[in-house]
Amino acid sequence: MKKILVSIFAICLLLSSDVLACTSAIFTGKSTPDGRPLMWKHRDTGEPNNRIQYFKGEKYSFYALINSPDFFNNEAWTGTNEVGFSIMNTASYNLKNDDVPSKMMDKEGVVMFKALATCKNLKDFEKMLDKYKRPMGVEANFGVIDAEGGAAYYEVNNDSWTKIDVNDPKIAPQGYLVYTNHSNTGRLNEGMGYVRYTNADKIVKEQINRNGAITPQWIFQALSRTFYHSVLGIDLNKDKDLVDKCNGWFFDQDFIPRKSSTCSIVVAGVKPGENAANTVMWTILGYPPVGVAVPLMVANGDTVPSFMTAKEKENAKMCDWVLEKKKEIFPITRGNGNKYLNYYAIEKYMKPAVKIENGIFEKANPIIEKIRDGKATAAELESVYVEIEKIF
C-alpha cells in the first residue's frame, strides 16, 4: 500500500510540474548585435488569464506580469523596474532537500515582486536573498539582468542559493544560458524540462554558430513559436508532409509552446552607462504562437496600453483575443483530447500574427532607437499602440 501511495504521489507531482514548467534564456551583450543583454521567459502555468500591471514599489516603480485573478496577491511572474533591474523564474524540481510542506511553497511570485520593488542590481538581489526569512518557500531558477552589465541565474531553495554567472566565459562561452525546470546544482538527472532545454539550446546554438542575430524579434519567432522536437527529430513549422500525414493532429508534449503556455516576454536591457529607463519589455500575452509582441517601457509609468492591462481581477483584452484562437488549437475537451493540438489551427493564426508582429517591430524599433539616443520619449510608443489596438 505504501509503495502504491508513493507511486500515486510521484505521478501527481509529474503532472503538476508539467503545468508549472517554463523555458527561459539569458543572453549577454556578447551574443547580441547591439551589445545589450536579453532575458527571455516563455511561461507555462495553469492560469491562462494574465496581464501587465504597473506598481509603485517600496523603492522603485515597475511593470510586472501578473495572473489576472491574483491582482491583490503582490506576486510578479516576470518584470522590470525603473532602474533596469529585471527578473524572471522557472520552477525547479531537483533542488528541494527538506520537508517544508507544500502549503508553504510556491512563493516565487512574492520573491520577484519584492525584488522588483527594492532591487537595483544583482548585488541588491543577493543581499535580499541572504536576509529573506527562512524557509523562503521557493524551489526555482531566478534569471536576473541589471543596468550595470549583470546577468545571472540564481538556483534557490528554501535555505540557500547559488549564482550561475552568465558573464563567466567558463560557464557560458557563447554568452548565453538556457534554463528550464531543473537546476545544475540539484540532484543529477532529476527535475523536468530536459527535452525543452535541448530544443531551445540547439536552436540558439545554431543561430550563433552561423553568426545570426539574437534579437527580441528572432527569439519570439524562432523560440516562442517553434514546434521543433529534439527527441522525435521533427519540426512542424518545416515539415508540411508530416503535418498532412497526421491530419494536423499532434500530441502536445515537450514542444516549447504547449497548451499551458500563457505568455512570452523578452526584456531588452541597456549597456552600462545608458539610461536604465530605456529597458524594453517586449510581451506576448495569451498563447504565444498566435499572439503578438508589444514593447513596454517603465518610463511610461502607469500609462500601460489599455489592451495589455485591466482593473482588479479583470483580464487584458490582448490575452482574451489570443485565448479565443487557442480554443480552435485545442478543441477536444473530453477524455485525454485536451492533450492534442491541431497544427492547422496554429498555422491559420500564426502566420497573420507574425505578419502583424513584423510590422510592430518595423514601426517600434526606430522609435526605441530615438529614445535611446535621447531624441524622443517613451510616450512616442503611443503611435505603435494605436496601430496595435486596431487588430481587435
C-alpha positions in Angstrom: 0.0 0.0 0.0 2.8 2.4 0.9 4.5 1.8 -2.5 1.2 2.4 -4.3 0.7 5.7 -2.4 4.3 6.8 -3.2 3.7 6.0 -6.9 0.5 8.0 -7.0 2.3 10.9 -5.4 5.1 10.8 -7.9 2.6 10.7 -10.8 0.7 13.7 -9.4 4.0 15.6 -8.9 4.9 14.8 -12.5 1.6 16.1 -13.8 1.6 19.2 -11.7 5.2 20.1 -12.6 4.4 19.9 -16.3 1.8 22.7 -15.7 4.3 24.8 -13.8 7.1 24.4 -16.3 8.7 27.3 -18.2 11.5 27.8 -20.7 14.0 30.7 -20.5 17.3 32.1 -21.6 19.6 34.9 -20.8 21.8 36.4 -23.5 24.7 38.8 -22.5 25.9 41.6 -24.8 28.5 39.1 -26.1 25.8 37.3 -28.0 23.6 40.2 -29.2 24.3 42.5 -32.2 24.0 45.7 -30.2 25.8 44.6 -27.1 22.7 44.8 -24.9 21.5 41.9 -22.7 18.3 40.0 -23.4 16.2 38.0 -20.9 13.6 35.6 -22.3 10.9 33.8 -20.4 8.3 31.5 -22.1 5.8 30.9 -19.3 3.8 27.8 -18.6 1.2 27.8 -15.9 -2.3 26.5 -15.0 -3.7 30.1 -15.0 -4.4 31.2 -18.6 -5.5 34.8 -17.8 -2.8 37.3 -17.3 -1.9 41.0 -17.9 0.8 43.6 -17.3 0.4 45.8 -14.2 2.2 48.9 -13.1 3.2 49.1 -9.5 4.7 51.8 -7.3 7.0 49.7 -5.2 8.7 50.3 -1.9 11.7 51.9 -3.6 11.1 51.5 -7.4 8.2 51.5 -9.8 7.9 48.5 -12.0 6.0 46.6 -14.7 5.1 43.0 -13.8 3.3 40.1 -15.5 0.6 39.0 -13.1 -2.2 36.4 -13.1 -5.3 38.5 -13.6 -7.3 36.8 -10.8 -4.4 37.3 -8.3 -4.2 41.1 -8.5 -4.2 41.5 -4.7 -1.6 38.8 -4.0 1.5 41.0 -4.6 3.0 38.5 -7.0 5.1 39.1 -10.1 5.9 36.4 -12.7 8.4 38.4 -14.8 9.1 42.1 -14.7 11.4 45.1 -15.0 11.7 48.2 -12.8 12.6 51.9 -13.4 16.3 51.3 -12.6 16.8 48.5 -15.1 16.6 45.5 -12.7 14.7 42.7 -14.4 13.8 39.3 -13.1 12.1 36.0 -14.1 11.9 32.5 -12.9 11.5 28.9 -13.9 10.3 26.3 -11.4 13.0 23.7 -10.5 12.2 20.1 -9.5 15.6 18.8 -8.3 16.7 21.3 -5.6 14.4 20.9 -2.6 16.1 18.8 0.1 13.8 19.4 3.1 10.4 18.6 4.5 8.9 22.0 4.2 5.2 21.3 3.5 3.7 22.2 0.1 1.3 24.8 1.6 4.4 26.9 2.5 5.9 26.6 -1.1 5.4 28.3 -4.4 6.3 31.8 -3.2 8.4 32.7 -6.2 6.0 35.3 -7.3 6.2 37.0 -3.9 10.0 37.0 -4.0 10.1 38.5 -7.5 7.5 41.2 -6.5 9.7 42.2 -3.6 12.9 42.2 -5.8 11.3 44.4 -8.4 10.2 46.8 -5.7 13.6 47.0 -3.8 16.5 45.9 -6.0 18.7 48.0 -8.3 21.2 45.3 -9.3 22.4 41.8 -8.8 24.1 42.7 -5.5 20.9 44.0 -4.1 19.1 40.8 -5.1 21.8 38.7 -3.4 21.5 40.8 -0.2 17.7 40.3 -0.3 18.1 36.5 -0.6 20.5 36.5 2.3 18.1 38.4 4.5 14.9 36.7 3.3 13.0 34.8 6.0 13.6 31.0 6.1 12.2 28.8 4.8 11.9 31.0 1.7 9.1 28.9 0.2 10.8 28.5 -3.2 12.5 25.9 -5.4 13.4 27.9 -8.5 15.9 29.3 -11.0 15.7 33.1 -10.9 17.1 34.8 -14.0 18.2 38.4 -13.5 19.8 41.2 -15.5 20.5 44.8 -14.4 21.6 48.1 -15.9 25.2 47.6 -14.8 26.0 44.6 -17.1 25.0 42.0 -14.6 23.4 38.8 -15.9 22.9 35.6 -13.9 20.7 32.8 -12.9 20.2 32.0 -9.2 19.3 28.5 -8.2 17.4 28.9 -5.0 15.8 26.6 -2.5 14.3 27.2 1.0 17.6 27.8 2.7 20.4 28.6 0.2 21.2 29.9 -3.2 23.9 29.5 -5.9 24.8 32.1 -8.5 25.4 31.0 -12.1 27.1 33.9 -13.8 26.2 34.2 -17.5 29.1 36.7 -17.9 31.6 33.9 -16.9 33.1 32.5 -20.2 33.8 29.2 -18.4 30.1 28.8 -17.7 28.6 30.5 -20.8 31.3 30.5 -23.5 29.0 31.8 -26.2 27.4 34.4 -23.9 24.1 32.7 -23.2 22.4 30.1 -20.9 19.1 28.2 -21.4 17.2 27.1 -18.3 14.0 25.0 -18.0 12.9 23.1 -14.9 16.0 21.6 -13.4 19.0 23.1 -11.7 22.7 22.5 -12.3 23.4 22.2 -8.6 20.4 20.0 -8.0 20.1 16.2 -7.9 21.6 14.7 -11.1 19.1 13.6 -13.8 16.1 14.6 -11.7 13.8 17.5 -12.4 11.9 18.4 -15.6 12.3 20.1 -19.0 15.3 18.3 -20.4 13.7 17.9 -23.9 12.7 21.6 -24.0 16.1 22.6 -22.8 17.7 20.6 -25.7 15.1 22.1 -28.2 16.0 25.7 -27.2 19.7 25.2 -26.8 20.0 23.6 -30.2 18.1 26.4 -31.9 20.1 29.1 -30.2 23.5 27.4 -30.7 22.8 27.0 -34.5 21.8 30.7 -34.8 25.0 31.8 -33.0 27.3 29.4 -34.9 26.0 30.8 -38.3 26.5 34.4 -37.0 22.8 35.0 -36.9 21.5 37.9 -34.8 20.0 37.2 -31.4 17.2 39.8 -31.2 13.8 40.0 -29.5 12.1 39.5 -32.8 14.2 36.4 -33.6 13.6 35.0 -30.1 9.8 35.2 -30.5 9.7 33.7 -33.9 12.4 31.1 -33.5 11.8 30.0 -29.9 8.4 31.1 -28.7 6.8 29.8 -31.9 9.0 26.8 -32.6 7.4 23.3 -33.0 10.8 21.6 -33.1 11.1 18.4 -31.0 14.6 17.2 -30.5 13.7 13.6 -29.4 11.3 12.9 -32.3 13.5 14.8 -34.8 10.5 16.7 -36.2 9.8 20.4 -36.9 6.1 21.0 -37.6 6.9 24.5 -38.9 9.1 23.0 -41.6 7.5 19.6 -42.5 4.2 20.1 -44.3 4.2 16.5 -45.4 4.3 15.2 -41.9 1.6 17.6 -40.8 -0.7 16.5 -43.7 0.0 12.8 -43.0 -1.2 13.2 -39.4 -4.2 15.4 -40.4 -2.7 18.2 -38.4 -3.0 16.4 -35.1 -0.1 16.0 -32.7 0.5 15.1 -29.0 1.2 18.3 -27.0 4.3 17.1 -25.2 7.8 18.7 -24.9 7.4 21.4 -27.5 8.4 24.8 -26.1 4.9 26.2 -26.7 2.3 24.0 -25.2 -1.3 24.3 -24.0 0.0 25.5 -20.7 2.0 28.3 -22.4 0.4 31.7 -21.4 2.9 34.4 -22.1 6.3 35.0 -23.7 8.5 38.0 -22.6 11.8 39.3 -23.9 13.4 42.1 -21.7 15.9 44.1 -23.8 18.2 45.6 -21.3 20.7 48.5 -21.5 24.5 48.8 -21.7 26.4 50.0 -18.6 26.1 53.8 -18.5 22.9 54.0 -20.6 19.7 55.3 -19.2 18.2 52.3 -17.3 14.7 53.6 -18.1 15.2 52.7 -21.7 14.9 49.0 -20.9 12.1 47.5 -23.1 9.9 44.6 -22.0 8.5 43.0 -25.2 5.4 41.0 -24.2 3.1 38.4 -25.8 0.0 37.7 -23.7 -2.0 34.5 -24.1 -0.8 31.6 -26.1 2.5 32.9 -27.7 2.4 31.1 -31.1 -0.7 33.1 -32.1 -0.2 36.3 -30.1 1.9 39.4 -31.0 4.7 41.1 -29.1 4.2 44.6 -27.7 7.0 46.9 -26.5 6.6 48.3 -23.0 8.8 50.8 -21.2 8.5 51.6 -17.4 9.3 55.2 -18.3 5.7 55.5 -19.4 4.6 54.9 -15.8 1.0 53.9 -15.3 0.0 54.5 -18.9 0.2 50.8 -19.8 -1.6 50.2 -23.1 -5.2 49.6 -22.3 -5.3 46.3 -24.2 -2.4 44.9 -22.1 -3.7 45.7 -18.6 -7.0 45.8 -16.7 -8.5 46.7 -13.3 -8.6 44.5 -10.2 -9.3 40.9 -11.4 -10.2 41.6 -15.0 -8.2 40.2 -17.9 -6.3 42.0 -20.6 -8.1 42.4 -23.9 -5.0 41.2 -25.7 -5.0 38.0 -23.7 -8.7 37.4 -24.3 -8.2 38.0 -28.0 -5.5 35.3 -28.1 -7.3 32.8 -25.9 -10.3 32.7 -28.3 -7.9 31.5 -31.0 -6.4 28.9 -28.7 -9.8 27.2 -28.4 -9.5 26.1 -32.0 -6.0 24.8 -31.4 -7.1 22.6 -28.5 -10.7 21.9 -29.4 -11.1 18.4 -27.9 -12.3 18.7 -24.3 -13.4 15.2 -23.4 -11.1 12.5 -22.1 -7.4 13.0 -23.0 -8.4 15.0 -26.0 -7.1 18.2 -24.5 -3.5 16.8 -24.9 -3.7 17.0 -28.7 -3.1 20.2 -30.7 -4.4 21.0 -34.2 -1.4 22.4 -36.1 -3.7 23.5 -38.9 -5.3 25.9 -36.5 -1.9 27.1 -35.2 -0.8 27.8 -38.8 -4.1 29.6 -39.6 -3.4 32.1 -36.8 0.4 32.1 -36.5 1.1 33.4 -40.0 -1.1 36.5 -39.7 0.3 37.1 -36.1 3.9 37.0 -37.4 3.0 39.5 -40.2 1.4 41.8 -37.6 4.3 41.4 -35.3 6.9 42.2 -38.0 5.0 45.4 -38.6 5.1 46.3 -34.9 8.9 45.8 -34.8 9.4 47.7 -38.0 7.5 50.7 -36.5 8.7 50.4 -32.9 12.4 49.8 -33.4 13.2 53.2 -34.9 11.3 54.9 -32.1 13.1 52.9 -29.5 16.5 53.9 -31.0 15.4 57.5 -30.9 14.5 57.1 -27.3 17.9 55.6 -26.6 19.6 58.5 -28.4 17.7 61.0 -26.3 15.8 62.3 -29.3 12.4 61.0 -28.2 10.5 60.0 -25.1 8.8 56.7 -24.3 5.5 58.4 -24.9 6.1 58.2 -28.6 5.4 54.5 -28.5 1.7 55.5 -28.2 1.6 55.7 -32.0 2.6 52.0 -32.1 -0.1 51.1 -29.5 -2.8 52.9 -31.6 -1.9 50.7 -34.6 -1.9 47.5 -32.5 -5.3 48.3 -31.0 -6.8 48.2 -34.5 -6.4 44.4 -34.7 -9.1 43.8 -32.1 
